[in-house]
Amino acid sequence: MLGPLRKAVWLAVGAALFSGAAWAAPLKIGVTPGAIADSIETAAEEARQQGLEVEVVEFSEWRGPNTALAAGDLDANYFQHLPFLANAARDGNYRFAPVAVGLLPNVGLFSLKVSSFADLTEGARVAVASDPANQGRGLLLLERSGLIALAPGKGAAATLDDVTANPKKLRFVEVDGPQLVRSLEDVDLAYGVTSHYVAAGKADIADRHGLLFSGVDDVQWAIHFVTREDNQDDARLRKFIEIYHSAPAVRERIHASYANNDRFYSLPWVK
């Protein structure tokens, strides 16, 4: 995240450079499919109308956008939250920088078997994400629900080993992230990302059976615009982010992508 002074300078310089400028090359942004790609494509259409050519490069998996960014094949990518970025930067020795916040897909705790957390019986089965970048978020939501307690200070890095109190003796089942939607029928409670329910055609189930949803306070899990450290002052990227944040068409596209349900997503840049 940018400090107030750096952000002001960043925007002022970007506006000055953009005024009357002819861009030397298209801005290349890497994305993953779904609401992320759809919102970026909508912003790209708006940018083209303002004279900024944008090339949206879609990847079907989560390694490609960072590999391509590091190689210089992209100017930025837009698909990852900060815990994921931290893991990727460490594993790939990337010198990346998050330059602006974007869409925040909310997560929730869902159940087809109970209508409140108090109804969960001792030994109930609870599905959580298996990957470290998302397991911590699910455990924090479970702690917020009052079902468990976690070791102090673990935050997003929390794992099942950090559960210090589990009064109902919940049995945790680790499931690959996108498969959590399918696990709902097999467990008593399941953590899940709302966009996965929408993609699976189960938005109505998420809406009716969501016991608790996250919100804008989960900003570290918002999708961020990420670039290389040596490319943080790219005026084209600054202008594109300004369009993404301000264009009504982008917000309309995001709302539609989340089944027109405000509980399924947050816009952290909106005050």
Secondary structure, 3 states (H helix, E strand, C coil): CCCHHHHHHHHHHHHHHHCCCCCCCCEEEEECCCHHHHHHHHHHHHHHHCCCCEEEEECCCCCHHHHHHHHCCCCEEEEECHHHHHHHHHHHCCCEEEEEECCEECEEEECCCCCCHHHCCCCCEEEEECCHHHHHHHHHHHHHHCCCEECCCCHHHCCHHHEEECCCCCEEEEECHHHHHHHHHHCCEEEEEHHHHHHCCCHHHHHHHEEEECCHHHHHHCCEEEEEHHHCCCHHHHHHHHHHHHCHHHHHHHHHHCCCCHHHEECCCCC
